[in-house]
Protein backbone atom coordinates (compact mmCIF):
# COMPACT_ATOMS: atom_id res chain seq x y z
CA UNK A 1 0.00 0.00 0.00
CA UNK A 2 1.21 3.39 -0.92
CA UNK A 3 1.37 5.94 1.73
CA UNK A 4 -0.84 8.85 1.07
CA UNK A 5 0.66 12.19 1.78
CA UNK A 6 -1.58 14.40 3.71
CA UNK A 7 -1.34 17.96 2.68
CA UNK A 8 -1.12 20.31 5.55
CA UNK A 9 -3.57 23.12 5.26
CA UNK A 10 -2.25 26.31 6.74
CA UNK A 11 -4.78 28.46 8.44
CA UNK A 12 -4.87 31.79 6.73
CA UNK A 13 -4.93 34.97 8.72
CA UNK A 14 -7.19 37.91 8.01
CA UNK A 15 -4.77 39.35 5.45
CA UNK A 16 -4.55 36.03 3.60
CA UNK A 17 -8.32 35.78 3.45
CA UNK A 18 -8.49 39.37 2.21
CA UNK A 19 -6.00 38.64 -0.57
CA UNK A 20 -7.96 35.57 -1.56
CA UNK A 21 -11.35 37.31 -1.55
CA UNK A 22 -10.36 40.47 -3.44
CA UNK A 23 -8.04 40.37 -6.43
CA UNK A 24 -7.51 44.09 -7.02
CA UNK A 25 -4.73 45.70 -4.95
CA UNK A 26 -6.58 49.02 -4.71
CA UNK A 27 -9.65 47.33 -3.27
CA UNK A 28 -7.49 45.41 -0.79
CA UNK A 29 -5.86 48.65 0.37
CA UNK A 30 -9.25 50.37 0.64
CA UNK A 31 -10.60 47.58 2.84
CA UNK A 32 -7.45 47.54 4.97
CA UNK A 33 -7.63 51.33 5.28
CA UNK A 34 -11.22 51.10 6.47
CA UNK A 35 -10.30 48.56 9.15
CA UNK A 36 -7.38 50.72 10.34
CA UNK A 37 -9.65 53.77 10.57
CA UNK A 38 -12.25 51.72 12.47
CA UNK A 39 -9.54 50.55 14.88
CA UNK A 40 -8.42 54.13 15.53
CA UNK A 41 -12.04 55.21 15.96
CA UNK A 42 -12.68 52.48 18.55
CA UNK A 43 -9.41 53.29 20.35
CA UNK A 44 -10.14 57.04 20.52
CA UNK A 45 -13.74 56.44 21.59
CA UNK A 46 -12.55 54.05 24.31
CA UNK A 47 -9.99 56.52 25.66
CA UNK A 48 -12.57 59.31 25.70
CA UNK A 49 -15.07 57.07 27.46
CA UNK A 50 -12.54 55.97 30.08
CA UNK A 51 -11.76 59.61 30.80
CA UNK A 52 -15.34 60.30 31.89
CA UNK A 53 -16.45 56.95 33.36
CA UNK A 54 -15.52 55.63 36.79
CA UNK A 55 -15.83 51.96 37.56
CA UNK A 56 -16.94 50.74 40.98
CA UNK A 57 -14.18 49.13 42.98
CA UNK A 58 -11.40 50.94 41.11
CA UNK A 59 -9.43 53.82 42.53
CA UNK A 60 -9.79 57.27 41.05
CA UNK A 61 -7.63 57.50 37.94
CA UNK A 62 -5.85 60.62 36.78
CA UNK A 63 -7.83 62.77 34.38
CA UNK A 64 -6.17 63.44 31.04
CA UNK A 65 -6.68 66.31 28.65
CA UNK A 66 -9.03 64.85 26.04
CA UNK A 67 -8.40 67.55 23.43
CA UNK A 68 -6.00 65.55 21.26
CA UNK A 69 -8.00 62.32 21.49
CA UNK A 70 -11.20 64.22 20.64
CA UNK A 71 -9.56 65.78 17.58
CA UNK A 72 -8.38 62.34 16.43
CA UNK A 73 -11.90 60.99 17.02
CA UNK A 74 -13.60 63.76 15.03
CA UNK A 75 -10.96 63.55 12.30
CA UNK A 76 -11.56 59.83 11.81
CA UNK A 77 -15.32 60.40 11.87
CA UNK A 78 -14.87 62.99 9.12
CA UNK A 79 -13.12 60.41 6.92
CA UNK A 80 -16.32 58.38 7.10
CA UNK A 81 -18.39 61.45 6.16
CA UNK A 82 -19.83 62.09 9.63
CA UNK A 83 -19.97 65.73 10.70
CA UNK A 84 -19.62 65.68 14.48
CA UNK A 85 -20.06 69.39 15.23
CA UNK A 86 -23.01 71.14 13.64
CA UNK A 87 -23.61 74.87 13.62
CA UNK A 88 -26.64 76.01 15.57
CA UNK A 89 -27.59 78.74 13.09
CA UNK A 90 -28.00 76.96 9.77
CA UNK A 91 -28.97 80.12 7.85
CA UNK A 92 -25.58 81.68 8.62
CA UNK A 93 -23.75 78.64 7.26
CA UNK A 94 -25.53 78.89 3.89
CA UNK A 95 -23.34 81.85 2.95
CA UNK A 96 -26.20 84.21 2.12
CA UNK A 97 -27.60 82.09 -0.68
CA UNK A 98 -31.15 83.19 0.17
CA UNK A 99 -30.51 86.88 -0.70
CA UNK A 100 -31.52 87.88 -4.20
CA UNK A 101 -29.40 90.07 -6.44
CA UNK A 102 -31.84 92.98 -6.07
CA UNK A 103 -31.71 92.76 -2.26
CA UNK A 104 -27.90 92.63 -2.31
CA UNK A 105 -27.69 95.73 -4.52
CA UNK A 106 -30.09 97.55 -2.17
CA UNK A 107 -27.94 96.62 0.86
CA UNK A 108 -24.78 97.84 -0.86
CA UNK A 109 -26.46 101.13 -1.81
CA UNK A 110 -27.66 101.74 1.76
CA UNK A 111 -24.21 100.93 3.14
CA UNK A 112 -22.52 103.45 0.85
CA UNK A 113 -25.04 106.16 1.80
CA UNK A 114 -24.68 105.54 5.54
CA UNK A 115 -20.88 105.41 5.61
CA UNK A 116 -19.32 107.05 2.54
CA UNK A 117 -15.93 107.19 4.27
CA UNK A 118 -13.89 104.63 6.12
CA UNK A 119 -11.74 105.30 9.17
CA UNK A 120 -8.59 103.24 9.66
CA UNK A 121 -6.83 103.31 13.00
CA UNK A 122 -3.12 102.44 13.03
CA UNK A 123 -1.52 101.37 16.30
CA UNK A 124 2.07 101.60 15.16
CA UNK A 125 4.14 104.78 15.29
CA UNK A 126 5.86 106.60 13.65
CA UNK A 127 4.18 106.09 10.30
CA UNK A 128 4.20 108.52 7.40
CA UNK A 129 1.74 108.23 4.56
CA UNK A 130 2.94 110.66 1.95
CA UNK A 131 4.51 110.61 -1.50
CA UNK A 132 7.81 111.84 -0.05
CA UNK A 133 10.65 109.99 1.62
CA UNK A 134 10.35 109.00 5.29
CA UNK A 135 12.12 111.20 7.84
CA UNK A 136 15.58 110.16 8.92
CA UNK A 137 16.01 108.75 12.41
CA UNK A 138 18.30 110.76 14.67
BELUR-V782186 format. One record per helix or strand of 2 or more residues. SS is the DSSP state (H for helix, E for strand). FROM is the first residue (numbers start at 1). LEN is the number of residues. Records with the same first field share a line. If there is no record, write none. Layout:
SS->FROM-LEN ; FROM-LEN
This chain:
H->14-8 ; 25-28 ; 67-13 ; 90-4 ; 101-14
